[in-house]
Amino acid sequence: MPRGWRRGWSPGTAPLFASYGSTTLNLFRMAMLTLTVSAGLSIAQDKASEFRNHFDQGKVLFAAGKFAEAATEFETAHTINVTEPVTQKNLALCYMKL
């Protein structure tokens, strides 16, 4: 019987990393956690930059007097980050100018 296997386990039912020590399993878990956190941070950064792009484009359009297009950009920015109150203020300004 291979090292680390218990009686009654067959090769198809042995748990993952059954023949490895707990240190290897813990290192694997740490690596997976690190990858998961890194992926989450990059998604958050992508959302922040997408919000900033739409918000800045809305400001440029508002300054150019294109209030309908600016409102569309501010609405898109608001759907990305609903907790940012300045997008609601800018939307209200656009709607007042229409």
N, C-alpha and C positions, 0 to 999 in steps of 0.2 A: 504494500500500500504506500503511495507517495507520501512524503513528509507533509504534515499539516492537515491531512485528511482525517476525518473521524469515521468510525465504523458506521456503515449504512449509507454513506454518501457514494453516489456514482459520479463518474466524470461530468455528466450533464447537469447534476443537481448540486455540485459543490459551490459554495458561496464564492463570490469574486474575491480574489486575493487570499484564498484559504491557506495557501502554502507560504505566504509572506508574513513577516512579523508585523506587529502593530505600528512600528515606526514607519515602515513603508506605507502602510495604509493611511496613517496620519499625514505624511508628506503629500500623498495623493489628494487627500481631502483639502489640505491647505492650498495646493496648486489649483484645484477646481474652484475653491472659494475666491482666490485671487483673480482668476479669469472671469468669474461671474461679476465681481465688484468692478473690475476694469471695464467690462462691457457696459455695465450700468452707468458708469461715469461718462463714457464716451457718448452714450445715447443722450444723457442730460446735457452734455456740452453741445451736441448737435442741435438739440431743441433750443438751447439758449441762443446759438448763433442764427438759427432759422428765425426765431422771434426778433432778434436784433435786426436782421436783414429786412423783414417786412415792416418793422416799426420805422427804421430809417428811410425806407422807400416811401412810406406814408408821409413822413415829414417833408421829404423832397417834393412829393406831389402836392401836398397842402400849400407849401410855399409857392409853387408854380400856379396855384389857383385851380388845380384839377381836384375838386373836392369829392366827386363821386369815386374817382379812382383811389384817392387817399383813404376814403372810408372803407373801401374794399381791402386795402392793405392793413388798415388798423383792425378790421374785423378778423382777418386772418391771424394777425399777431395776437389778438385777444383769445382766439380759440386755442392757440399754442400755449399761452400763459394767461389764465383767467385771473390770477392773483395780482396782476400788475394794474393798478388803478389809473395810471396815466393813459392807457389805451382807451379806457372808457371816456375820459375827459376829451381826448383828441377826436374820438368818434362823435361825441356831442357837438364839438366845434364844427366838424365837417357837416353834420346834419343841419346845424344852424345856418351854415353858409349856402346850403342847397336851395 
